[in-house]
């Protein structure tokens, strides 16, 4: 049984069909890469999965339960968390307080929230930063804070939206190590990423989309060499 399944999912904004008849599944323990040119509909798919937008049609199933139509916090409580492409931490709170805010998804007790938060902070190697205000963090640490916040919700499935964008090579390497560690801990991952080296090294399977439609799916090297995928990137397609 698939952990996550999208069946015939579409999302229309006025006259624009942002995602069209999208179907795919994600198995427990898998890392699936989602690629496509800018504007292809990748983040819209994430928004449909985590309840930010309801589908215009189609179904989203998580752990054998339909979740399309549920509010994001209800979906998060079921074990599905995400990071965001544009990182927006709670600027005036510390790293610890930011992560604690996410931990309250599962508890109303301050001590338990702090314990969960510290576990996530330690897991993402952010202990030296825990008392720093979020607004003072460099980009690489803000991206890492996003992962710590998501992990504090105790996800079974984690959606990563361009966590490597804007990072220098050493930050890319350290973030790769953290993502691998998250996966090794038993978390299934669906990742959007433009850095093809990252996608190739992390993903067991890749789904390529363009104009909101699937154009290729398979092993990373197969998808990277697919003529439609090459055309979509080199042709500068937009949606």
Protein Blocks (a to p, Z undefined) as FASTA:
>chain_A
ZZbdcehiacdehjbcfbghiacdddehiacdddddehilmmmmmmmmnomaccfbdcdd
eehiafehiafklmmmnopacddfbacddfkbcfklmmmmmmmmmocbfklmmmmmmmmm
mmnopmmmmmpcfklpcfklmmmmmmmmmmmnopabdcdehklgopafklmmmmmmmmmm
mmmnopacddddfblmlmmmmpmbdcddeehiafbdcdfklmmmpmklmmmmmnopaZZ
